[in-house]
Amino acid sequence: MDREEYNWYGAMLEYLGQEPGRRFMRQLATLDPVFHKGHTLIAQLLAAGEFSLAIVYPHRVESMKKQVLRSSGFLRQNRSLRRWAR
């Protein structure tokens, strides 16, 4: 989780309501989340298998997956994925 997720925190309180949102955040805190600075770094760590779950921008994860597929040569062997990875 990014150290500066103020917007996400505020949005969750607004979406869930003040007290349920705070209760959710307290429960989340019991899971001892790991904090890093930067969504790109967090997405890279998630892609590398450092975490099983992370709050990231989905488009970053998708572009990283495509980049790995392109650089690995996997797409040359699997025609059905070539269109998806453009």
C-alpha positions in Angstrom: 0.0 0.0 0.0 1.3 3.5 -0.8 2.2 5.6 2.2 0.2 8.4 0.9 -3.2 6.8 0.2 -5.2 9.7 1.6 -7.6 9.8 -1.3 -8.3 6.1 -1.0 -8.8 6.4 2.7 -11.2 9.3 2.3 -13.1 7.6 -0.5 -13.5 4.4 1.6 -14.9 6.4 4.5 -17.3 8.1 2.1 -18.4 4.9 0.4 -18.7 2.8 3.6 -19.8 5.5 6.0 -17.7 7.1 8.8 -18.0 4.4 11.5 -18.1 1.3 9.2 -15.1 2.8 7.2 -13.1 3.3 10.4 -14.0 -0.2 11.6 -12.7 -1.5 8.2 -9.5 0.5 8.5 -8.9 -0.9 12.0 -9.4 -4.4 10.8 -7.1 -3.7 7.8 -4.5 -2.5 10.2 -4.5 -5.8 12.1 -3.2 -7.4 8.9 0.0 -5.4 9.2 0.0 -3.9 5.7 3.4 -3.1 4.1 3.8 0.5 3.0 6.0 1.7 0.1 6.1 4.9 -1.7 5.0 4.8 -5.3 2.3 2.9 -7.2 4.7 1.8 -9.9 7.1 0.2 -7.3 4.2 -1.5 -5.6 2.9 -2.9 -8.9 6.4 -4.1 -9.7 6.7 -5.8 -6.3 3.3 -7.4 -6.8 4.3 -8.7 -10.3 7.5 -10.1 -8.9 5.6 -12.1 -6.3 6.5 -10.1 -3.2 2.9 -9.7 -2.3 -0.2 -11.7 -2.9 -2.4 -8.6 -2.7 -1.8 -4.9 -3.3 -3.7 -1.7 -4.0 -2.4 -0.6 -7.4 -3.6 1.0 -10.6 -4.9 -1.9 -12.8 -3.5 -0.4 -16.0 0.0 -0.6 -14.6 -0.2 -4.2 -13.9 -1.7 -4.9 -17.3 1.1 -3.0 -19.1 3.7 -4.8 -17.0 2.3 -8.2 -17.9 2.3 -7.3 -21.6 5.9 -6.0 -21.3 7.0 -9.2 -19.7 5.3 -11.3 -22.4 6.8 -9.2 -25.2 10.4 -9.5 -23.8 10.2 -13.2 -23.0 9.4 -14.3 -26.5 6.3 -16.0 -25.2 4.1 -14.1 -27.7 6.1 -15.4 -30.7 5.0 -18.9 -29.7 1.3 -18.0 -28.8 -0.5 -16.3 -31.7 -3.7 -16.0 -29.7 -2.1 -13.6 -27.2 -0.4 -11.3 -29.7 -3.5 -9.2 -30.3 -4.1 -8.8 -26.6 -0.5 -7.6 -25.9 -0.5 -4.8 -28.5 
